[in-house]
């Protein structure tokens, strides 16, 4: 095989120019027939592998990826680099990783300030933290990001105080550019973490562009003032606990509550009520509860009015009377309640949101709620399209009967939620099988029996710590359902994941 006319391109990722592309096409044409003839031989030729390898190498020189412009490469890098995982491919350290591939990729990476806007300091993979996040790395990324808005992610677990000082230095470097912060997420674990928390006061009065702030710590200092958020004119989203509402939140910060649209935290019922009183523009909120679960007498007659609220999640509050003092508006579309449901019907009726609520999830871990209370709540939401229910009291069959769509000529008190499209039911614990009334209800919703009703299109049964015979009974019940109904049976860890996802 003759030597390559473009040897220099085989040793780089540079794109060929017009003259070089013509030489490559000629080279491929000259050797294509020879390669086909060698592949057709009845016995392998020693030179076949070499010829095929060389042919494919020259064919790759014409690949579109080599001729892609730097601007387009920059757009692609910016789109995927911060995901850390694209398909099955995990990106090790974006955006640093793409600059190691070739010269053109490096040039594209260095010419895209947006590619460097997300600065992440996460838990190290080795005890030698300085080798992973040296100060020079942070300074380089800040410089390459130009004047773009910065997103800061800090996720650290301190097993001892050795690395705290180093992280204080990193945080100080970031705080010098806090005027460019648009997002800041801080997750700290370990006792020494409280030492780093005090460094956040450096952002006071220097965060004009900060729109979202998230903070969660397992060892914050109680009573510590968080006034550094008081001067944040662009702040709209405030997160002060984890996604499961399990971590208690730090002392209520001095934030511009009148402008907050998204809020997530875990406080006592009284503290949560005080926050809602000062945050009338809330659009979404996730409320976890800790400590005292009942509002004091002073709250009598007082209401937190949230006219713009579209989605609300309430964590477990045991005997809370919280919903009695909250009023939403017709904008409410999604409601999740993990505490007892007894206040839900009155809340929906008072809020005038029953006609507009599309999604409702009721999860009572302790079975405080009766079947009649569930029925009373469902009566308030005739427009409901998605319903999630935890299998609650022993008389749950009354709920399934009330939800059964009756024939035109049947005498029935059912027909709750006639527009329901998706149903998720969760069974926890030692349940051996599902009531026959449940399957009858599902069957009735698979056919349009009367005007104003819709077909049930999706049914998901989730089993959490249920025995094997429960799974078998569900499989038997699903076999008898109409083919047009999409059915899902999820158990084990998958069931717990579904429960967490529904609660979001």
ZAMAR-710999 format. One line per 2 residues: number of its first residue (from 0); their letters; for each residue x negated, y, z of C-alpha. Coordinates in pm, 1 decimal, padded with zeros to 6 digits. Layout:
! residues N
NUM	a	X/Y/Z  ...
***
This chain:
! residues 504
0	xx	00000.0/00000.0/00000.0  -00137.1/00341.1/-00098.0
2	xx	-00220.4/00596.0/00168.3  00041.8/00842.2/00287.0
4	xx	00051.3/01184.9/00117.5  00167.9/01344.1/00446.4
6	xx	-00048.7/01185.4/00715.5  -00038.0/01501.8/00926.5
8	xx	00343.0/01476.9/00958.2  00325.4/01117.9/01078.8
10	xx	00131.1/01241.1/01380.5  00376.2/01516.5/01475.2
12	xx	00746.2/01603.7/01486.8  00713.4/01901.2/01250.9
14	xx	00971.0/01920.3/00969.3  00843.9/01877.7/00609.6
16	xx	00858.8/02177.5/00374.9  01003.8/02150.1/00021.4
18	xx	00676.5/02032.4/-00134.4  00615.4/01774.4/00138.7
20	xx	00975.8/01650.7/00117.6  00930.3/01589.5/-00256.4
22	xx	00612.3/01391.3/-00189.0  00793.6/01179.3/00071.1
24	xx	01080.9/01100.9/-00168.4  00829.9/01001.4/-00436.6
26	xx	00643.0/00781.3/-00188.6  00967.2/00603.6/-00086.8
28	xx	01070.7/00551.5/-00450.0  00731.2/00404.6/-00535.1
30	xx	00745.3/00145.8/-00256.6  01117.0/00063.0/-00227.4
32	xx	01111.0/-00200.6/-00502.5  00792.8/-00355.6/-00364.4
34	xx	00949.7/-00381.8/-00019.0  01269.2/-00543.5/-00157.3
36	xx	01065.2/-00800.2/-00350.6  00863.1/-00895.7/-00042.3
38	xx	01180.9/-00937.2/00164.5  01323.2/-01171.0/-00101.9
40	xx	01026.1/-01410.7/-00085.8  01108.4/-01757.1/00057.4
42	xx	00808.2/-01735.7/00289.9  00702.7/-01439.6/00509.2
44	xx	00426.8/-01218.2/00377.0  00160.6/-01092.1/00622.1
46	xx	00182.4/-00746.9/00463.7  00564.4/-00722.8/00496.2
48	xx	00570.3/-00589.8/00851.1  00306.8/-00328.8/00776.0
50	xx	00484.5/-00214.5/00460.8  00825.8/-00202.7/00630.3
52	xx	00686.6/-00006.8/00927.5  00522.5/00247.7/00700.1
54	xx	00836.6/00279.3/00484.9  01058.2/00343.3/00788.3
56	xx	00811.3/00595.7/00928.6  00825.9/00799.8/00606.3
58	xx	01204.2/00768.0/00590.3  01224.1/00911.9/00942.6
60	xx	01034.0/01220.0/00824.1  01349.4/01321.1/00633.3
62	xx	01571.0/01291.8/00943.4  01804.8/01581.6/01010.0
64	xx	01672.7/01620.8/01364.8  01336.8/01735.1/01224.7
66	xx	01500.6/02006.5/01014.5  01735.2/02132.7/01283.3
68	xx	01686.7/02500.9/01360.2  01549.0/02613.6/01692.7
70	xx	01869.8/02805.4/01763.4  02082.6/02493.1/01718.5
72	xx	01844.8/02285.6/01930.8  01868.7/02547.8/02205.1
74	xx	02248.9/02529.7/02196.2  02242.0/02150.2/02228.9
76	xx	01988.8/02159.0/02512.2  02191.4/02420.2/02698.0
78	xx	02508.1/02214.6/02659.4  02376.1/01883.8/02791.9
80	xx	02065.6/01949.6/02999.0  02238.7/02027.5/03327.5
82	xx	02460.5/01719.5/03312.2  02163.2/01499.7/03411.4
84	xx	02336.1/01212.3/03232.3  02445.2/01194.3/02869.1
86	xx	02615.4/00864.0/02789.7  02383.6/00598.9/02933.3
88	xx	02079.3/00822.1/02907.4  01973.7/00988.8/03231.3
90	xx	01781.8/01313.3/03190.9  01502.4/01315.6/03448.4
92	xx	01437.6/01684.4/03515.6  01626.6/01914.7/03282.5
94	xx	01532.6/02146.4/03129.2  01167.9/02057.1/03183.4
96	xx	01202.8/01715.9/03024.5  01300.3/01832.0/02673.4
98	xx	00988.5/02050.1/02651.1  00767.6/01740.2/02669.6
100	xx	00901.0/01575.1/02352.6  00733.2/01778.9/02081.7
102	xx	00622.6/02128.1/01985.5  00948.8/02227.2/01813.3
104	xx	01156.7/02110.3/02108.8  00931.2/02296.2/02348.2
106	xx	00961.1/02615.7/02143.1  01339.5/02578.3/02137.4
108	xx	01350.2/02525.2/02514.2  01129.0/02825.1/02587.6
110	xx	01337.0/03052.9/02363.7  01668.3/02974.6/02540.1
112	xx	01706.3/03166.4/02870.4  02045.9/03002.4/02934.5
114	xx	01872.0/02666.1/02947.9  01686.9/02772.0/03262.5
116	xx	01974.8/02941.3/03446.1  02056.9/02643.5/03671.6
118	xx	01797.2/02606.7/03948.2  01830.2/02287.9/04150.8
120	xx	01644.5/02190.8/04466.5  01764.6/01848.5/04571.8
122	xx	01658.6/01577.4/04811.2  01304.2/01464.8/04722.7
124	xx	01232.4/01113.1/04607.3  00905.7/01099.7/04803.1
126	xx	00797.7/01244.2/05138.1  00543.8/01469.9/04963.8
128	xx	00789.2/01744.5/04881.2  00533.4/01997.5/04756.2
130	xx	00451.1/01776.6/04458.7  00816.3/01785.2/04346.8
132	xx	00924.8/02146.0/04400.3  00620.3/02371.2/04422.0
134	xx	00685.5/02743.3/04442.8  00531.5/02791.6/04098.0
136	xx	00804.1/02572.0/03947.2  01080.5/02793.8/04087.9
138	xx	00901.3/03111.5/03978.8  00850.4/02974.5/03627.6
140	xx	01216.7/02885.7/03588.2  01324.6/03229.0/03715.3
142	xx	01094.4/03397.2/03464.7  01214.8/03183.6/03172.5
144	xx	01580.7/03252.0/03254.5  01531.3/03616.7/03158.9
146	xx	01823.8/03831.0/03274.0  02092.2/03560.7/03261.2
148	xx	02316.3/03485.0/03558.7  02170.5/03215.3/03785.4
150	xx	02337.3/02906.7/03933.2  02168.3/02788.7/04251.8
152	xx	02203.5/02430.9/04381.5  02038.0/02337.0/04710.8
154	xx	02099.1/01983.0/04836.3  01857.6/01878.3/05110.6
156	xx	01831.0/01621.8/05387.9  01575.6/01703.0/05658.6
158	xx	01447.5/01407.1/05856.6  01198.5/01627.6/06042.0
160	xx	01092.9/01992.1/06048.9  00777.2/01947.4/05837.3
162	xx	00932.1/02060.9/05506.9  01159.7/02335.4/05646.6
164	xx	00892.2/02606.0/05617.6  00825.1/02513.1/05257.1
166	xx	01194.3/02537.7/05170.9  01217.8/02874.4/05343.6
168	xx	00953.1/02995.6/05098.7  01152.3/02857.2/04803.4
170	xx	01471.6/03017.2/04931.5  01295.9/03352.3/04978.4
172	xx	01180.5/03339.8/04615.7  01537.3/03275.9/04500.6
174	xx	01678.4/03551.4/04722.2  01457.5/03806.4/04547.7
176	xx	01682.9/03750.6/04244.6  02015.1/03712.4/04429.3
178	xx	02161.5/04001.2/04226.8  02170.1/03758.8/03933.2
180	xx	02341.1/03477.3/04124.4  02681.3/03381.9/03985.5
182	xx	02710.3/03054.8/04177.8  02546.3/02919.4/04491.5
184	xx	02596.0/02568.1/04632.9  02421.7/02471.6/04957.5
186	xx	02444.4/02124.6/05115.2  02222.8/02066.3/05421.2
188	xx	02181.9/01752.8/05631.1  01967.1/01679.5/05932.2
190	xx	01912.3/01873.7/06255.5  01635.2/02103.9/06120.5
192	xx	01876.2/02228.1/05850.3  02008.2/02501.6/06080.5
194	xx	01669.6/02673.9/06054.8  01710.4/02710.7/05679.7
196	xx	02068.4/02834.6/05709.9  01953.8/03160.1/05872.4
198	xx	01764.2/03241.8/05552.8  02093.0/03292.8/05369.8
200	xx	02132.4/03628.5/05542.9  01887.0/03760.7/05288.8
202	xx	02171.1/03778.1/05034.5  02364.4/04038.1/05237.1
204	xx	02461.0/04327.2/05011.7  02261.3/04178.6/04722.8
206	xx	02513.2/03948.8/04550.3  02716.8/04170.5/04313.8
208	xx	02772.0/03888.0/04060.5  02833.7/03595.7/04296.5
210	xx	03166.0/03441.0/04195.5  03148.8/03105.2/04376.3
212	xx	02986.1/03011.0/04704.5  02983.7/02659.8/04851.9
214	xx	02831.5/02567.0/05185.5  02840.6/02239.2/05377.0
216	xx	02619.1/02134.6/05665.9  02619.2/01854.1/05919.5
218	xx	02435.7/02061.0/06180.1  02534.0/02428.0/06155.8
220	xx	02520.9/02656.7/06457.3  02864.3/02716.3/06611.6
222	xx	02957.4/03079.5/06648.9  02697.9/03196.6/06400.3
224	xx	02803.6/03503.5/06202.9  02833.6/03463.6/05825.9
226	xx	02863.4/03830.4/05740.3  02633.4/03792.5/05438.7
228	xx	02945.3/03726.9/05228.5  03127.6/04043.7/05336.0
230	xx	02983.2/04245.5/05047.2  03054.2/04020.9/04749.4
232	xx	03276.2/04212.8/04503.4  03291.1/03928.1/04247.8
234	xx	03351.2/03640.6/04493.7  03660.6/03438.4/04401.3
236	xx	03585.3/03080.3/04506.9  03480.9/02985.7/04860.7
238	xx	03402.8/02626.0/04966.3  03303.8/02547.2/05325.7
240	xx	03327.3/02168.4/05351.7  03272.7/01856.0/05141.2
242	xx	03514.9/01721.3/04879.5  03673.2/01481.9/05132.1
244	xx	03747.5/01760.8/05383.3  03557.8/01553.1/05638.6
246	xx	03282.8/01795.9/05742.6  03391.1/02068.6/05988.2
248	xx	03335.0/02414.1/05847.1  03112.8/02676.9/06007.5
250	xx	03257.5/02981.9/06181.0  03500.5/03165.7/05955.3
252	xx	03285.6/03399.3/05744.3  03345.5/03769.8/05701.6
254	xx	03445.3/03727.5/05339.0  03661.3/03947.3/05112.0
256	xx	03962.4/03722.0/05163.4  04197.9/03955.0/04976.4
258	xx	04027.2/03858.7/04646.7  03968.9/03482.7/04700.9
260	xx	04156.9/03259.2/04454.4  04010.3/02916.8/04547.3
262	xx	03943.2/02805.8/04905.2  03839.0/02476.2/05067.2
264	xx	03751.5/02434.4/05434.5  03817.4/02227.3/05747.8
266	xx	03927.0/02428.6/06053.7  04186.3/02406.9/06328.6
268	xx	04546.0/02464.4/06223.4  04537.7/02809.2/06383.6
270	xx	04220.5/02913.0/06197.9  04358.3/02789.8/05866.2
272	xx	04677.1/02985.5/05924.0  04479.3/03303.1/05999.3
274	xx	04284.2/03259.4/05675.8  04599.0/03217.2/05465.0
276	xx	04749.0/03530.0/05618.8  04461.8/03732.2/05472.3
278	xx	04431.5/03554.0/05134.8  04751.6/03632.0/04938.7
280	xx	04587.4/03579.8/04597.1  04507.8/03211.4/04648.3
282	xx	04567.8/02998.7/04340.4  04419.1/02672.5/04472.7
284	xx	04338.7/02558.6/04825.4  04227.4/02239.5/04998.6
286	xx	04282.9/02250.3/05373.8  04129.5/02005.7/05617.8
288	xx	04223.7/02014.7/05986.5  04023.8/01958.0/06303.5
290	xx	04088.1/02009.8/06673.1  04431.6/02137.7/06777.5
292	xx	04697.9/02037.0/06526.0  04988.1/02260.9/06631.5
294	xx	05020.0/02634.4/06587.2  05063.1/02833.7/06909.9
296	xx	05387.6/03006.9/06996.0  05261.8/03343.3/06869.9
298	xx	05308.3/03215.3/06512.2  05688.2/03197.7/06548.6
300	xx	05848.8/03395.4/06268.2  05516.9/03461.2/06091.0
302	xx	05458.9/03328.8/05740.5  05159.6/03312.7/05512.8
304	xx	05306.0/03405.1/05173.5  05112.3/03273.2/04872.6
306	xx	05304.1/03377.5/04558.8  05026.2/03278.8/04314.4
308	xx	04956.2/02932.3/04456.2  04945.7/02656.9/04191.3
310	xx	04781.0/02370.1/04379.2  04752.3/02285.8/04749.0
312	xx	04605.9/01989.3/04937.2  04666.0/01937.3/05309.9
314	xx	04447.4/01697.3/05505.9  04565.8/01482.1/05795.3
316	xx	04695.1/01706.0/06077.2  04895.2/01452.4/06281.1
318	xx	05182.4/01645.0/06442.3  05109.8/01975.7/06275.3
320	xx	05384.5/02232.6/06221.0  05165.9/02407.2/05964.2
322	xx	05401.4/02392.7/05663.2  05674.7/02558.9/05866.7
324	xx	05475.2/02881.3/05847.1  05361.5/02874.3/05482.2
326	xx	05561.0/02991.3/05182.2  05450.5/02944.2/04822.9
328	xx	05623.0/03054.0/04503.5  05754.6/02907.1/04179.7
330	xx	05395.8/02892.3/04048.4  05322.2/02581.8/04261.6
332	xx	05264.2/02282.6/04031.5  05061.4/02035.1/04237.8
334	xx	05099.5/01940.7/04605.2  04908.1/01679.1/04806.0
336	xx	05002.9/01615.4/05168.6  04807.3/01375.7/05388.8
338	xx	04970.3/01487.6/05711.3  05331.6/01392.6/05801.6
340	xx	05585.1/01481.0/05534.6  05863.0/01608.9/05758.8
342	xx	05785.5/01972.7/05675.8  05766.3/01916.7/05298.9
344	xx	06140.7/01942.2/05208.9  06188.5/02271.8/05392.8
346	xx	05860.6/02407.2/05251.1  05963.6/02328.1/04892.3
348	xx	06313.0/02468.6/04943.3  06183.1/02787.0/05104.7
350	xx	05916.4/02828.9/04839.1  06156.0/02786.0/04545.3
352	xx	05896.0/02558.7/04388.3  06096.5/02235.7/04378.0
354	xx	06212.3/02306.9/04022.1  05855.4/02374.1/03903.0
356	xx	05648.8/02114.5/04093.3  05505.7/01862.9/03844.2
358	xx	05272.6/01656.2/04064.6  05320.7/01533.2/04422.7
360	xx	05102.8/01299.8/04628.6  05214.4/01189.0/04974.6
362	xx	04961.9/00996.0/05181.4  05043.0/00914.2/05544.5
364	xx	04765.7/00702.8/05693.8  04939.6/00657.6/06027.2
366	xx	05299.1/00593.7/05910.1  05438.3/00887.5/06104.3
368	xx	05701.4/00944.8/05835.8  06034.4/00767.1/05789.4
370	xx	06177.6/00655.7/05456.6  06454.5/00914.4/05485.3
372	xx	06201.1/01195.4/05520.9  06032.7/01078.9/05200.4
374	xx	06369.2/01069.9/05024.2  06454.4/01418.7/05148.3
376	xx	06127.9/01546.6/05006.0  06182.8/01384.2/04664.7
378	xx	06529.3/01537.8/04642.2  06364.8/01878.3/04627.7
380	xx	06152.6/01801.8/04317.8  06380.5/01709.8/04023.3
382	xx	06117.9/01826.4/03769.1  05845.3/01597.4/03906.8
384	xx	05638.7/01416.5/03641.3  05362.2/01254.0/03849.6
386	xx	05414.7/01094.6/04192.1  05164.3/00929.4/04422.5
388	xx	05288.5/00745.1/04731.6  05120.3/00549.7/05007.3
390	xx	05334.1/00254.2/05107.2  05450.9/00383.9/05443.2
392	xx	05723.7/00273.0/05687.4  05869.0/-00077.1/05708.6
394	xx	06195.4/00044.4/05554.9  06018.3/00166.3/05238.5
396	xx	06270.5/-00033.8/05036.8  06516.7/00251.9/05092.8
398	xx	06284.7/00479.9/04898.0  06260.3/00238.7/04603.8
400	xx	06638.8/00199.2/04599.9  06690.3/00574.9/04603.6
402	xx	06447.2/00610.7/04312.7  06622.3/00347.2/04100.5
404	xx	06780.5/00492.5/03787.3  07139.3/00370.2/03777.0
406	xx	07354.3/00281.7/03476.3  07616.0/00534.6/03365.7
408	xx	07900.9/00335.6/03514.0  07718.9/00226.6/03828.9
410	xx	07798.1/00361.0/04171.4  07455.1/00460.2/04300.8
412	xx	07303.8/00721.5/04526.4  06966.8/00691.9/04350.5
414	xx	06829.1/00872.9/04045.4  06558.3/01067.4/04231.2
416	xx	06291.5/01234.0/04014.1  06458.4/01156.1/03677.6
418	xx	06170.4/01306.4/03473.3  05898.8/01092.9/03629.6
420	xx	05634.4/00980.5/03378.3  05350.1/00853.6/03598.0
422	xx	05372.3/00664.9/03928.8  05081.9/00569.3/04157.9
424	xx	05160.3/00352.7/04462.3  04901.1/00266.4/04725.2
426	xx	04921.9/-00026.8/04963.2  04681.7/-00043.4/05256.3
428	xx	04613.2/-00326.5/05494.8  04759.0/-00676.7/05530.7
430	xx	05056.6/-00650.1/05292.4  05116.7/-00988.0/05129.4
432	xx	05351.6/-00880.1/04852.9  05556.5/-00591.0/04716.4
434	xx	05929.0/-00560.2/04782.4  06157.5/-00681.5/04505.6
436	xx	06331.2/-00342.4/04519.6  06008.2/-00181.6/04397.8
438	xx	06001.3/-00391.3/04080.0  06371.7/-00326.8/04021.7
440	xx	06308.3/00047.5/04046.7  06021.1/00030.8/03797.3
442	xx	06230.3/-00176.4/03555.4  06512.9/00076.0/03571.5
444	xx	06274.9/00358.3/03479.4  06141.6/00186.2/03169.9
446	xx	06467.2/00241.0/02978.8  06652.0/00566.9/02930.4
448	xx	06976.8/00484.4/03106.5  07144.9/00823.2/03099.9
450	xx	07102.7/01173.5/02972.4  06834.4/01377.0/03146.9
452	xx	06605.7/01086.4/03236.8  06271.4/00989.6/03083.2
454	xx	06084.1/00665.8/03047.0  05818.5/00577.1/03300.5
456	xx	05500.2/00552.5/03095.2  05231.8/00466.8/03350.3
458	xx	05228.5/00258.9/03669.7  04921.1/00219.1/03889.7
460	xx	04922.4/-00008.8/04194.8  04626.2/00040.6/04426.8
462	xx	04536.6/-00209.9/04697.9  04300.8/-00103.5/04978.8
464	xx	04186.8/-00382.2/05210.6  04475.9/-00600.2/05097.0
466	xx	04457.6/-00984.2/05085.3  04418.7/-01185.5/04767.7
468	xx	04779.7/-01305.4/04765.7  04888.2/-00940.6/04742.8
470	xx	04686.2/-00902.7/04423.6  04839.5/-01219.7/04283.3
472	xx	05192.5/-01101.8/04359.8  05126.2/-00770.9/04183.6
474	xx	04989.5/-00949.6/03877.4  05302.3/-01166.1/03865.1
476	xx	05527.2/-00862.4/03894.4  05346.3/-00670.9/03621.0
478	xx	05379.7/-00958.4/03375.1  05759.1/-00915.5/03383.7
480	xx	05750.1/-00543.0/03308.5  05818.8/-00404.3/02957.2
482	xx	05524.8/-00402.0/02717.2  05553.3/-00028.4/02658.2
484	xx	05460.5/00050.2/03019.5  05090.3/00105.3/03086.3
486	xx	05006.3/-00082.8/03406.0  04694.0/-00070.5/03622.0
488	xx	04596.9/-00279.1/03922.9  04301.4/-00143.9/04118.8
490	xx	04155.9/-00283.9/04439.1  03847.8/-00281.3/04659.2
492	xx	03613.1/00014.4/04625.8  03792.0/00113.6/04308.1
494	xx	04109.5/00164.6/04510.5  03934.5/00391.0/04757.6
496	xx	03791.9/00592.9/04466.6  04142.0/00637.0/04321.7
498	xx	04267.1/00758.3/04659.0  03990.7/01020.2/04678.8
500	xx	04054.9/01133.5/04322.7  04427.8/01172.6/04381.5
502	xx	04364.6/01375.8/04692.4  04158.4/01634.0/04500.8
***
